[in-house]
Amino acid sequence: MKKNVFQTPDLINYLTAAMNRAVLLLSIISLLIFVSVNIAVGQNKPKVTLKVATCQFPVSGNIKSNSSYIKKFIKEAALNKADIVHFSEAALCGYPPKDVPSFENFNWDELRAETFSIISLAEKYNIWVILGSAHYISENEKPLNCLYIISNEGKIVDRYDKSMLTTGDLKYYTPGDHIVTIELKGFKFGFLICYDSCFPEMYNIYRHQQVQIMFHSFYNAHHKDKTILDEIIPAEIRVRASDNLMWVIANNSTGHYSSWPACIARPDGSLESLEREVPGILYREFPDAKITEKFPSWTHNNKMMKLPDLEIYHNGIPSKHPRAVDTKSMP
């Protein structure tokens, strides 16, 4: 009589091994399908982009006129699908003494009403707004030269107060004593105002906070003619960008004579600008190349400067008033 090739235990072991191989094969096939599908989805998934808009217009002492420009550009930026729109130093209130003699008898009620209207517009058009203005502290203290950071939900989420005040600024303003950073769509922002650009340490402190994009608002306008500002400020913007490996979004008033136009500097120091003294908006989408393709360029300064232990990041004496300390309060 012919014997079976497999005895019962051998058959069971054979079948078990075969099943294990089949399960393993199915697992591998499932994994390959899963990976392939996710790669395909990843390739088809739109990249997260950030679109910024920086504006220039002839800032004046007329709050209503300034507000009209600001609202017009908010709407235009939103229609062009910008995520955030950036305005110059003192864009809403005007800059003393060029636009307003001083803040004595200043119409704070009108400034508050227009600020509230701009905040409401930011919510309506679902866009972030960086608004240059002045912040009231008290009857006994000079206001702050500030940037209100307004969210697309219609809220003041923070306020940067100009820290490095010129000798002239100190006649009209109280200095700030803090930096401000926010994150939007994976990008980290910092904020500075005008004369801050003359101090490398103001950028260095933000670099230590891993800031990628600096919004720097200026007011260098209503001069009689050319000054050294025509040369030095664009140079500073490029150097601060390249020294700190940041993008610098810098704007200005277009009031005649304006020293230079709104511009954007890459980390390699290359610069794109609007036409000087012509109201308008300059856009940039991120991610953006650190190095321009227009000519051979490179980035440098990969070593951060240390932060000195005793560095003071302001000129003058900051205020400890609750309205100065509360960076989310209305004007």
C-alpha positions as CSV (number, residue, x, y, z in Angstrom):
1,M,0.0,0.0,0.0
2,K,1.4,3.5,-1.0
3,K,2.1,5.8,1.9
4,N,0.8,9.4,2.1
5,V,3.5,11.9,1.2
6,F,2.5,14.0,4.3
7,Q,1.7,12.8,7.7
8,T,-1.0,14.8,9.5
9,P,1.4,16.9,11.6
10,D,3.5,17.7,8.5
11,L,0.4,18.7,6.5
12,I,-0.7,21.0,9.3
13,N,2.7,22.7,9.4
14,Y,2.8,23.0,5.7
15,L,-0.6,24.6,5.5
16,T,0.2,27.0,8.4
17,A,3.4,28.1,6.7
18,A,1.6,28.7,3.5
19,M,-1.0,30.7,5.2
20,N,1.6,32.8,6.9
21,R,3.3,33.5,3.6
22,A,0.0,34.5,2.1
23,V,-0.8,36.8,4.9
24,L,2.7,38.4,4.7
25,L,2.3,38.8,0.9
26,L,-1.1,40.4,1.4
27,S,0.3,42.8,4.0
28,I,3.1,43.8,1.7
29,I,0.7,44.4,-1.2
30,S,-1.6,46.5,1.1
31,L,1.3,48.5,2.3
32,L,2.5,49.2,-1.3
33,I,-1.1,50.3,-2.2
34,F,-1.3,52.5,0.8
35,V,2.0,54.2,0.1
36,S,1.2,54.6,-3.6
37,V,-2.2,56.2,-2.8
38,N,-0.7,58.6,-0.3
39,I,2.1,59.6,-2.7
40,A,-0.5,60.3,-5.3
41,V,-2.6,62.3,-2.9
42,G,0.5,64.2,-1.7
43,Q,1.4,65.1,-5.2
44,N,-2.1,66.3,-6.0
45,K,-2.5,68.1,-2.7
46,P,-2.0,71.9,-3.2
47,K,0.9,73.4,-1.4
48,V,0.3,75.7,1.5
49,T,1.2,79.2,0.3
50,L,1.2,82.6,2.1
51,K,0.5,85.7,0.1
52,V,1.6,89.1,1.5
53,A,0.7,92.6,0.4
54,T,2.6,95.7,1.3
55,C,1.1,99.1,0.5
56,Q,2.2,102.7,-0.1
57,F,0.1,105.9,-0.3
58,P,0.5,109.6,0.6
59,V,-0.1,109.5,4.4
60,S,-1.4,112.8,5.7
61,G,-2.9,114.4,8.8
62,N,-6.4,113.7,7.6
63,I,-7.5,110.5,9.4
64,K,-10.5,110.0,7.1
65,S,-8.4,110.3,3.9
66,N,-5.8,107.9,5.3
67,S,-8.5,105.5,6.3
68,S,-10.0,105.7,2.8
69,Y,-6.7,104.5,1.3
70,I,-6.3,101.8,3.9
71,K,-9.8,100.4,3.3
72,K,-9.4,100.5,-0.5
73,F,-6.1,98.5,-0.3
74,I,-7.6,96.0,2.2
75,K,-10.3,95.2,-0.3
76,E,-8.0,95.1,-3.2
77,A,-5.5,92.8,-1.4
78,A,-8.3,90.5,-0.3
79,L,-9.7,90.3,-3.8
80,N,-6.1,89.3,-4.9
81,K,-6.2,86.5,-2.3
82,A,-3.6,88.0,0.0
83,D,-3.5,86.6,3.5
84,I,-2.1,89.7,5.1
85,V,-1.8,93.4,4.1
86,H,0.8,95.7,5.5
87,F,0.7,99.5,6.0
88,S,3.4,102.1,6.7
89,E,4.3,103.9,9.9
90,A,1.6,106.2,11.2
91,A,-0.5,105.2,8.2
92,L,-3.8,106.0,9.9
93,C,-2.9,108.9,12.2
94,G,-0.3,110.8,10.3
95,Y,3.3,111.5,11.5
96,P,4.2,114.5,13.6
97,P,5.2,117.2,13.0
98,K,5.0,116.7,9.2
99,D,1.3,115.7,9.1
100,V,0.0,116.8,12.5
101,P,1.6,119.5,14.7
102,S,1.5,117.3,17.8
103,F,-0.8,115.0,19.7
104,E,-2.2,117.9,21.8
105,N,-5.9,118.2,21.0
106,F,-5.6,115.2,18.7
107,N,-8.9,113.7,17.6
108,W,-8.6,110.3,19.4
109,D,-12.3,109.6,19.0
110,E,-12.1,109.8,15.2
111,L,-9.0,107.6,15.3
112,R,-10.8,105.0,17.4
113,A,-13.8,105.0,15.1
114,E,-11.7,104.5,12.0
115,T,-9.7,101.8,13.7
116,F,-12.8,99.9,14.6
117,S,-14.1,100.3,11.0
118,I,-10.8,98.9,9.7
119,I,-10.9,96.0,12.1
120,S,-14.4,95.2,11.0
121,L,-13.3,95.2,7.4
122,A,-10.5,92.8,8.1
123,E,-13.0,90.3,9.5
124,K,-15.4,90.9,6.6
125,Y,-12.7,90.3,4.0
126,N,-11.0,87.5,6.0
127,I,-7.6,89.1,5.9
128,W,-4.9,90.0,8.4
129,V,-3.9,93.7,8.7
130,I,-0.8,95.4,9.9
131,L,-1.8,98.9,10.7
132,G,0.6,101.8,11.4
133,S,-1.0,104.2,13.9
134,A,-0.7,105.8,17.3
135,H,-1.8,104.3,20.7
136,Y,-3.2,106.6,23.4
137,I,-1.7,106.0,26.9
138,S,-3.0,108.8,29.2
139,E,-3.3,112.6,29.4
140,N,0.1,112.7,31.2
141,E,2.0,110.5,28.7
142,K,2.9,110.7,25.1
143,P,1.3,108.1,22.8
144,L,3.1,105.1,21.3
145,N,4.1,104.9,17.7
146,C,2.7,101.5,16.9
147,L,1.7,98.7,14.5
148,Y,-1.6,97.0,15.4
149,I,-1.6,93.4,14.3
150,I,-5.3,92.7,13.4
151,S,-6.4,89.1,12.7
152,N,-8.9,88.0,10.0
153,E,-11.3,87.4,12.8
154,G,-11.5,91.1,13.5
155,K,-9.3,91.3,16.7
156,I,-6.2,93.1,17.7
157,V,-4.0,90.1,18.6
158,D,-0.9,92.2,19.4
159,R,0.8,95.5,19.1
160,Y,4.4,96.4,18.3
161,D,5.5,99.8,19.7
162,K,8.5,101.6,18.0
163,S,11.4,101.0,20.3
164,M,14.3,103.0,18.9
165,L,13.0,106.6,18.8
166,T,14.8,109.4,17.1
167,T,15.5,112.6,19.0
168,G,12.6,114.1,17.1
169,D,10.3,111.1,17.9
170,L,11.0,111.5,21.6
171,K,9.2,114.9,21.5
172,Y,6.0,113.2,20.5
173,Y,6.1,109.6,21.4
174,T,6.8,107.2,24.3
175,P,9.1,104.3,23.3
176,G,8.1,100.6,23.4
177,D,10.1,97.9,25.2
178,H,9.1,94.6,23.6
179,I,9.2,92.6,20.4
180,V,6.3,90.9,18.7
181,T,6.1,87.6,16.8
182,I,3.2,85.8,15.3
183,E,2.8,82.7,13.1
184,L,0.6,82.3,10.1
185,K,0.5,79.4,7.7
186,G,3.7,78.0,9.1
187,F,5.7,81.3,8.7
188,K,6.9,83.3,11.6
189,F,6.7,87.1,11.4
190,G,8.5,89.9,13.2
191,F,7.6,93.6,13.3
192,L,9.7,96.8,13.4
193,I,9.2,100.5,12.7
194,C,11.5,102.9,10.8
195,Y,14.5,104.0,12.9
196,D,14.7,100.4,14.3
197,S,16.5,99.6,11.0
198,C,19.6,101.5,12.1
199,F,20.2,99.1,14.9
200,P,21.5,95.6,13.9
201,E,20.6,94.3,17.4
202,M,16.9,94.9,16.7
203,Y,17.1,92.3,13.8
204,N,19.4,90.0,15.8
205,I,16.9,89.6,18.6
206,Y,14.2,88.5,16.1
207,R,16.7,86.1,14.4
208,H,17.1,84.4,17.7
209,Q,13.3,83.9,17.7
210,Q,13.5,82.1,14.3
211,V,11.6,84.9,12.5
212,Q,11.5,84.3,8.7
213,I,9.6,87.4,7.5
214,M,10.1,90.9,8.9
215,F,7.4,93.5,8.4
216,H,9.2,96.8,8.7
217,S,7.0,100.0,8.4
218,F,8.7,103.3,7.5
219,Y,7.8,107.0,7.1
220,N,10.5,108.7,5.1
221,A,8.5,111.3,3.2
222,H,7.5,115.0,2.8
223,H,11.1,116.1,2.6
224,K,12.1,119.2,0.6
225,D,14.4,117.1,-1.6
226,K,16.8,114.2,-1.6
227,T,18.5,113.3,1.6
228,I,20.9,110.5,2.7
229,L,17.8,108.5,3.5
230,D,17.4,107.9,-0.3
231,E,20.6,105.8,-0.2
232,I,20.9,104.5,3.3
233,I,17.5,103.0,4.0
234,P,17.3,100.7,0.9
235,A,20.9,99.7,1.7
236,E,19.9,98.9,5.3
237,I,16.9,96.8,4.3
238,R,19.1,94.7,2.0
239,V,21.8,94.3,4.6
240,R,19.4,93.4,7.4
241,A,17.8,90.8,5.1
242,S,21.1,89.2,4.1
243,D,22.7,89.4,7.5
244,N,19.8,87.7,9.2
245,L,18.7,85.4,6.4
246,M,15.2,86.9,6.5
247,W,12.7,88.3,4.0
248,V,12.1,92.0,4.8
249,I,8.8,93.5,3.7
250,A,9.4,97.3,3.9
251,N,7.0,100.1,2.9
252,N,6.9,103.9,3.1
253,S,4.6,106.9,2.6
254,T,4.4,108.3,-1.0
255,G,4.0,111.9,0.2
256,H,6.3,114.1,-1.9
257,Y,9.3,114.1,-1.5
258,S,9.4,110.4,-0.6
259,S,12.9,109.0,-0.1
260,W,12.3,105.5,-1.5
261,P,9.3,103.2,-2.4
262,A,7.8,100.1,-0.8
263,C,10.1,97.1,-1.4
264,I,10.8,93.5,-0.5
265,A,14.3,92.1,0.1
266,R,15.3,88.4,-0.1
267,P,17.8,86.7,2.2
268,D,20.4,87.1,-0.6
269,G,19.9,90.9,-0.5
270,S,18.1,91.2,-3.8
271,L,15.4,93.8,-3.9
272,E,12.1,94.3,-5.6
273,S,10.4,97.7,-5.4
274,L,7.3,99.7,-6.5
275,E,7.6,103.0,-8.3
276,R,8.4,105.8,-5.9
277,E,5.6,108.2,-5.0
278,V,2.9,106.2,-6.7
279,P,0.2,104.7,-4.5
280,G,0.0,100.9,-4.9
281,I,0.5,97.4,-3.6
282,L,3.5,95.0,-3.9
283,Y,2.7,91.3,-3.5
284,R,4.9,88.3,-2.7
285,E,4.0,84.6,-2.3
286,F,5.8,82.3,0.0
287,P,7.5,79.9,-0.1
288,D,9.8,82.1,-2.0
289,A,13.4,81.3,-3.2
290,K,16.1,82.6,-0.8
291,I,18.3,83.3,-3.8
292,T,17.1,85.1,-6.9
293,E,17.3,83.5,-10.3
294,K,17.9,86.8,-12.1
295,F,21.7,86.8,-11.4
296,P,24.3,84.6,-9.5
297,S,23.7,85.2,-5.8
298,W,24.1,83.5,-2.5
299,T,23.3,83.8,1.2
300,H,25.9,84.2,3.9
301,N,26.2,84.8,7.7
302,N,25.0,81.4,8.9
303,K,26.4,82.2,12.3
304,M,24.0,84.2,14.6
305,M,25.5,86.9,16.7
306,K,25.1,86.3,20.4
307,L,22.6,88.3,22.4
308,P,24.4,90.6,24.9
309,D,23.1,90.0,28.5
310,L,22.7,93.7,29.2
311,E,21.5,95.0,25.9
312,I,18.7,97.7,26.0
313,Y,16.3,97.5,23.1
314,H,14.8,101.0,23.3
315,N,15.6,104.7,23.4
316,G,14.0,106.8,26.1
317,I,11.9,105.6,29.0
318,P,9.0,103.1,28.3
319,S,5.7,103.4,30.0
320,K,4.3,101.0,32.6
321,H,0.8,102.3,32.3
322,P,-1.8,99.5,31.9
323,R,-2.8,100.8,28.4
324,A,0.8,100.6,27.3
325,V,1.3,97.1,28.8
326,D,-1.9,95.7,27.3
327,T,-0.9,95.1,23.7
328,K,-4.4,94.1,22.7
329,S,-6.3,97.3,23.6
330,M,-7.9,99.7,21.2
331,P,-6.3,103.1,20.6
